[in-house]
Amino acid sequence: MGLLALIASCYILWQIRQALLLLFAAVVLATALNRLARYLQKFGLKRSIAVLLSVSFLLLIFVGLFLIIVPPFAEQFQQLTQRGPQGIAKLNEWIDQIESRFSGQIGQRLPNLDINDIIQQLQPLFNQLVGGAGAFVGNTLGVILSFLLVIVLTLMTLADPLSYRKGFTQLFPSFYRRRIEGILDECEIALGRWVIGALISMSVITFLSLIGLSVLQVPLALAHAVLAGLLNLIPNIGPGLSVIPPVTIALLDSPLKSGFVFILYFLIQQFESNLLTPYVMAQQVALLPAVTLIAQVFFATFFGFLGLLLALPLTVVAQVWVREVLIKDILNQWHTNPRHLAAIDTAIDEEYESIGVTHSKPESLPEQKLEIPNNTESHTPENQ
């Protein structure tokens, strides 16, 4: 019955994994806002006012990021679609010039690009994109609803965190609830440190990207810099994605500028991965690079993009639970119980007997004799 209950529980948890990830995202966000509210309370503010200011600050950040990134990128994408055929025409003109200068086999092997042929070949792809527009709109609506759900859960958790925390500790045996309280405190501290480290890394990457793109005179330098800072939340993958928009936009001006942008982002990523992140995260949370990469692959494989986005905070929380429960409470305490050692000794004897090998046993544990008093008066029902 216990095995069937475990299998059923794992199946139910797997079916609701996306909802659990959204709940965890709300917990991470509520933890960050709760730390900000506690910091504001040090200035004499009430809890309700501090929470209201924290939430207002969060909403202000979201609105500002939307205004900085979305409208400029939409306008630039429209310009990109308009100037795309012009770029293909320029490429065709460039190839014609090469053919006119070089004759013979080189000129015959160079392809002759016709803009009309290219448009006809791209027509099926365009039809597929139009056909998938409905699915894209549906996915976008799902993302918006998930975001609103996270915000609502964050506000509900932030309003009364102690009640939700008490309800979570009730899921454990009574003798272990005090220990769970301590583990939850450790998780809150670890998540808070990760948030601080992530904010520091994002700010530095945004500042460096803004300076570099401004020097190179790349359009929408602020939007590209903010996007690079946000994608820095996804280590190993986010920095690679952040280089695509500025390189594409710079390519409209000149290929040389796009090459300089690529070199700039490469240098920033090297600085971030080799100096900034190891130093900042070492001061905040201790995560090995290999563990970080394995966690990203694991959570992205089983939970998709949301798992990839939450891979680091999930790893931070999992590290605390493994260290406190598995290592400290189980493995480090294993030798203190003589029954565990006796069970191990019996298993070793059975294993050697099954393969027909004799071995020398170590010294056995000292036997504890139970002394029974001879006084029969102590065994009367009254004395018992």
Phi, psi and omega in degrees: 000321178296320179295317178297320178295322178294317179296316179296321179295316178297322179295317180295317179297324179292324180290331182252026185296323180294320177295322178294323177293320176297321177296319178294321176299321177294323178294318179297315179295320178293325177296316179296316180292327179294321177294322177294320179294320177296323178294321178290331179292339178293340179270012176093007180280151175286163182299316182296318180291321179295319177295318179298319178294322179295315179294320178297321177296320178296313179297323178297321178295316180298316180295319179296318179296321179296316181291329181284322190263308194291304183299315179297321180292324177296318178294319180291325178294323177296318176296325179294319178292329178285323183271355179298308176301326177296321178294322177294322178295320177295322177296320177295320178295322179295320179292323177298322178294322178293320179295325179289333180274326183247125177252176177089215186290326181295316180293328180286328182279339179290134182285150177253108184271125176253126184298324179292318177297321181295319180295321178294322178290328179277353182298316177299321178296321178297320178296322178294321179294319178294319179295328179272005180295323179297317177296322179295318179296320178296318177295320178297319177296321177296321178296318180296317179295321177296319178297316178296323178295319178297318179297316180295315178297323178297314180295320179293320179290321182290333181294320181214075185291330183294325180293317178293324178293319178295320177296325178291320180291338178292345179285351183252160178301155186297324182288345184252000185290325178295322177293321177297323176300317178295322179293321177296324175297317178297319178296319179296319179295317181295317178295320178297319178294321178295320179298317179297315178297320179294320179295321178296314180297317179299318182295317181294316180296319178298316181295313180295319180294321180296317180295313182296316180291327177292321178295321179281355179059046176273132178300150179058046182298319181294317180296317178295321181293317178295320178297321177296321178293321179292317180290347176292346174295339179255091184294154177072332182243317181301314178301325177292325178287329184290341182279343185293310182299312182293325178295320179294317180293319180293334180294335178293330178278304179195147176298329180295320179294321178295325176294320177295322178296318179298318179295319178301312181293327178296317179294319179296319180293322177296318177296319181291317185281330185261334183239306189292302184297314178301320181289313183293312182290332176293329177283335185256297179228146181261098178236125178288145181300321180294321178296321179297314181294317179297320178296320178297315180296318182296307184290326177291325180291318187266337186234001175078205185295323179296322175295323177294321180293325182260016184298315183293309177297326175297319179293321179298314180293318179297323178297320179295315181294319179295317181292317186279319185270303186290314186278304186287315187274339183245298187291316181290338180262004186295322186283348184281348182254113181299333180296324178296317179295321178295322178294320178295317180298319178295319179295323178294318179299316180295323180293317178293322179293327181292332179258003175073036180241135176264146181216159180274127182279146173289170179299132183286164179290145178296131181282139177260111181277139179263109181275127179254120181294149180277347181291111183287345182290336181286349182258009177288153181304325182294316182289327177297000000 
